[in-house]
């Protein structure tokens, strides 16, 4: 029941946690923040100009350039 309430009634703590998650991912260049945004033209490691949002083009660019596996330790090496 609690997750449903947080979806309906936004709280300042939830907003702060969401902003912090985006800021942390951008700071350490994780996920879509590891590539520059082709829409708002910000460099890698920088938040998009839209608040708490990653542009679709940036996510697509990240997915196309992803060369690592999701679980590299469990996948055998190719020789």
C-alpha positions in Angstrom: 0.0 0.0 0.0 2.8 2.4 0.8 4.3 2.4 -2.8 0.9 3.3 -4.1 0.7 6.2 -1.8 4.1 7.6 -2.8 3.0 7.4 -6.5 -0.1 9.4 -5.7 1.1 11.8 -3.0 4.6 13.1 -3.9 6.7 13.9 -0.9 9.8 16.2 -0.6 11.9 13.3 0.5 11.0 11.2 -2.6 11.8 14.2 -4.8 15.2 14.7 -3.1 16.0 11.0 -3.4 15.1 11.0 -7.1 17.2 14.1 -7.7 20.1 12.5 -5.7 19.9 9.3 -7.8 20.2 11.2 -11.0 23.0 13.4 -9.7 25.0 10.4 -8.5 24.6 8.6 -11.8 25.7 11.7 -13.7 28.7 12.3 -11.3 30.1 8.8 -11.8 29.0 8.7 -15.5 26.9 5.6 -15.1 24.3 4.4 -17.6 23.0 7.0 -20.0 25.1 9.7 -18.3 28.2 8.0 -19.8 27.6 9.5 -23.2 26.9 13.1 -24.3 23.3 14.1 -25.0 22.5 14.7 -28.6 19.3 16.7 -27.9 20.4 19.2 -25.3 24.2 19.0 -26.2 25.5 18.5 -22.7 28.7 16.5 -22.3 28.9 13.1 -20.7 28.6 13.2 -16.9 26.3 16.1 -17.0 22.5 16.1 -16.2 20.2 16.8 -19.2 18.6 20.2 -19.2 15.2 18.6 -18.5 14.8 18.1 -14.7 14.9 14.5 -13.6 14.8 13.2 -17.1 17.1 11.6 -19.6 16.4 12.2 -23.2 15.4 9.2 -25.3 18.2 9.9 -27.8 20.8 9.8 -25.0 19.5 6.4 -23.8 19.5 5.1 -27.4 23.0 6.3 -27.9 24.1 4.6 -24.7 22.4 1.3 -25.7 24.0 1.3 -29.1 27.5 2.0 -27.7 27.2 -0.5 -24.8 30.1 -2.9 -25.2 30.0 -4.5 -21.8 27.8 -7.3 -20.6 25.4 -6.9 -17.7 27.2 -9.4 -15.6 30.8 -9.6 -16.8 32.0 -11.9 -14.1 29.5 -14.6 -14.9 30.1 -14.5 -18.6 33.0 -16.6 -20.0 35.8 -14.8 -21.8 36.1 -14.9 -25.5 39.6 -15.8 -26.8 
